Amino acid sequence: LLFTLALAGCPSLPKPTDSSTPSGGSVTTDQQRADVDAITAEAQRVAGLVKAGKINRTQAADMLGEFRLKRVGPNVIDDDSFATYRRITVQRESQRITQNEAHAIMETKLRDWRRRWVAMSPRPQNPAFTNFLLRLYNLPQLGQ
């Protein structure tokens, strides 16, 4: 996971992009992009704390989870994506899964949400945490 690598103190997360050219008639708003950018910036901040040895990866994930709840609130997609991310982080930190396994699990979850999004009704208005992860995986964000 790029995010796990960043939290482990590896090179910084990708910089926020403005690659939100939607297809299928759904528009990503400026606020939605700003929320994903804010989560990205927070992820970079907590990654620095991990790199400095001040916190571990699970603590960083929890901090990011708190940030996303304050920033955009709960929603079914982000809650599920975060639960998967946190579970993977705990498993990685305890060396129960490899980095490649963690990456595959998270990517599968994200691709599943991309498939489910098409038929989902009602849809959360701003699944910013999931879109943050989709950006890290170079996958189209929900609604695009």
C-alpha positions in Angstrom: 0.0 0.0 0.0 1.3 3.4 -0.9 -0.3 4.8 2.2 1.2 2.1 4.5 4.6 2.8 2.9 4.1 6.5 3.6 3.2 5.8 7.2 6.2 3.5 7.5 8.4 6.5 6.6 9.0 5.9 3.0 8.8 8.7 0.4 5.9 11.1 0.6 2.4 10.4 -0.6 1.5 11.6 -4.1 0.7 15.3 -4.2 -2.9 16.3 -4.6 -4.0 16.3 -8.2 -6.7 18.0 -10.2 -7.4 14.9 -12.3 -11.1 14.9 -11.6 -12.5 14.8 -15.1 -15.6 12.7 -14.5 -17.3 10.4 -16.9 -20.8 9.0 -16.8 -22.3 12.4 -16.0 -21.3 12.6 -12.4 -19.4 15.7 -11.3 -16.7 15.9 -8.5 -17.2 19.2 -6.7 -14.4 21.5 -5.6 -15.3 20.7 -2.0 -15.0 17.0 -2.7 -11.5 17.5 -4.2 -10.6 19.8 -1.3 -11.6 17.0 1.2 -9.5 14.4 -0.6 -6.6 16.9 -0.7 -7.0 17.6 3.0 -7.0 13.8 3.8 -3.9 13.5 1.6 -2.2 16.3 3.5 -3.1 14.7 6.9 -1.8 11.4 5.7 1.5 13.0 4.8 1.6 14.7 8.3 1.0 11.5 10.2 3.5 9.6 7.9 6.1 12.1 9.2 5.3 11.2 12.8 5.7 7.5 11.9 9.0 8.1 10.2 10.2 10.1 13.3 9.3 7.2 15.5 6.7 9.2 17.5 3.8 6.9 16.6 3.2 3.5 15.0 1.3 2.7 11.8 -1.9 1.7 13.7 -1.8 5.0 15.7 -1.4 6.9 12.4 -4.3 5.1 10.8 -6.4 5.9 13.8 -5.4 9.6 13.6 -6.3 9.6 10.0 -9.6 7.9 10.7 -10.4 10.6 13.3 -9.5 13.3 10.8 -11.7 12.0 8.1 -14.7 11.7 10.5 -14.2 15.4 11.5 -13.7 16.5 8.0 -16.5 14.7 6.1 -18.3 12.6 8.7 -19.3 8.9 8.5 -20.7 7.2 5.5 -21.1 3.6 4.6 -18.4 3.5 1.9 -15.7 5.3 3.9 -16.5 3.5 7.1 -16.0 0.2 5.3 -12.9 1.3 3.4 -11.4 2.6 6.6 -12.2 -0.6 8.6 -10.4 -2.6 5.9 -7.5 -0.2 5.9 -7.1 -0.4 9.7 -7.4 -4.2 9.8 -4.7 -4.4 7.1 -2.5 -2.0 9.0 -2.8 -4.1 12.2 -2.0 -7.2 10.3 1.0 -5.7 8.6 2.3 -4.2 11.8 2.1 -7.6 13.5 3.6 -9.3 10.4 0.6 -11.5 9.8 0.4 -10.4 6.1 3.0 -9.2 3.6 3.1 -5.8 2.0 2.0 -7.5 -1.3 -1.0 -9.2 0.4 -2.0 -5.9 2.1 -1.9 -4.1 -1.2 -4.0 -6.8 -2.9 -6.6 -6.8 -0.1 -7.0 -3.0 -0.2 -7.1 -2.9 -4.0 -9.7 -5.6 -4.1 -11.9 -3.6 -1.6 -11.5 -0.4 -3.7 -12.4 -2.1 -6.9 -15.4 -3.7 -5.2 -16.6 -0.2 -4.2 -16.1 1.0 -7.7 -18.3 -1.8 -9.0 -21.0 -1.3 -6.3 -21.1 2.5 -6.8 -22.7 2.1 -10.2 -25.9 0.6 -8.8 -25.8 2.1 -5.3 -28.8 4.1 -4.2 -28.7 6.3 -2.3 -25.1 7.2 -2.6 -23.1 9.0 0.0 -22.4 12.5 -1.2 -18.7 12.6 -0.3 -16.8 9.3 0.2 -13.6 11.3 0.5 -11.5 8.7 2.4 -12.3 6.1 -0.3 -11.5 8.6 -3.0 -8.2 9.4 -1.3 -7.3 5.7 -1.4 -8.5 5.4 -5.0 -6.2 8.3 -5.9 -3.3 6.5 -4.2 -4.0 3.4 -6.2 -4.3 5.4 -9.4 -7.9 4.2 -9.8 -10.7 6.5 -10.9 -12.5 8.1 -8.0 -16.1 7.3 -7.2 -18.4 9.2 -9.6 -15.8 9.4 -12.3 
